[in-house]
Amino acid sequence: MQSKYDFGIPGINELYFWDVDLNTLDVLKSKRLIIERVATLGNIDELKSLVNFYGKKEIINTLLKLNYLDPKTLNFFSLLFDLPKSSFKCFTRRQLTKRPLNS
């Protein structure tokens, strides 16, 4: 599907940004949003496009600082980048949240 928008990163599905005006999306200022959306919704080719654009180190640094990643996504990136889950902020935040005993 050819996108009518070109917000700077080729190969990324514009549908991930349904709530954003793609004409004004700045790939540097909105780096965290873009990485988070593609990490949670994207496929392998889109992840490769992200790494090619931002670099592996920047992707890792951003993922480590996210407040939330679903368990499958967290596990995937932990294995992909060979990082302990405990190094992700979302993992340590989840561990600190108290849950009722019956849940």
LINUR-V423627 format. One record per residue. RES is the residue in three letters. PHI is phi in degrees with one decimal (999 if undefined). BURIAL is I if it has 9 or more other ideal C-beta (glycine too) atoms within 8 Angstrom, else O. Layout:
res/phi/burial
RES/PHI/BURIAL
RES/PHI/BURIAL
This chain:
res/phi/burial
MET/999/O
GLN/-82.3/O
SER/-83.9/O
LYS/-83.1/O
TYR/-109.7/O
ASP/-135.3/O
PHE/-91.3/I
GLY/113.3/O
ILE/-120.7/I
PRO/-67.7/O
GLY/87.2/O
ILE/-100.0/I
ASN/-69.7/O
GLU/-67.4/I
LEU/-64.5/O
TYR/-65.9/I
PHE/-117.0/I
TRP/-59.6/O
ASP/-98.8/O
VAL/-123.7/O
ASP/-77.5/O
LEU/-66.2/I
ASN/-68.8/O
THR/-113.9/O
LEU/-68.2/I
ASP/-99.0/O
VAL/-67.3/I
LEU/-88.3/O
LYS/-70.9/O
SER/-105.1/I
LYS/-54.4/I
ARG/-62.9/I
LEU/-61.3/I
ILE/-63.9/I
ILE/-63.5/I
GLU/-62.8/I
ARG/-65.1/I
VAL/-70.2/I
ALA/-63.8/I
THR/-90.2/I
LEU/-115.8/O
GLY/-82.4/I
ASN/-110.2/O
ILE/-61.0/O
ASP/-62.9/O
GLU/-69.1/I
LEU/-64.1/I
LYS/-62.3/I
SER/-61.8/I
LEU/-62.0/I
VAL/-62.8/I
ASN/-63.8/O
PHE/-81.8/I
TYR/-93.3/I
GLY/95.5/O
LYS/-59.5/O
LYS/-61.2/O
GLU/-68.1/I
ILE/-61.7/I
ILE/-60.9/I
ASN/-58.4/O
THR/-69.1/I
LEU/-61.1/I
LEU/-64.2/I
LYS/-95.3/O
LEU/-66.6/I
ASN/-73.7/O
TYR/-146.9/O
LEU/-138.2/I
ASP/-65.2/O
PRO/-56.0/O
LYS/-67.4/O
THR/-66.0/I
LEU/-59.2/I
ASN/-62.0/I
PHE/-58.7/O
PHE/-72.9/I
SER/-61.4/I
LEU/-72.3/O
LEU/-59.7/O
PHE/-99.8/I
ASP/52.8/O
LEU/-119.7/I
PRO/-67.8/O
LYS/-57.7/I
SER/-65.8/O
SER/-83.1/O
PHE/-88.8/I
LYS/-57.8/I
CYS/-63.8/I
PHE/-72.6/I
THR/-69.8/I
ARG/-65.3/I
ARG/-63.9/O
GLN/-68.6/O
LEU/-82.4/O
THR/-77.1/O
LYS/-80.5/O
ARG/-118.1/O
PRO/-62.2/O
LEU/-62.8/O
ASN/-86.8/O
SER/-104.1/O
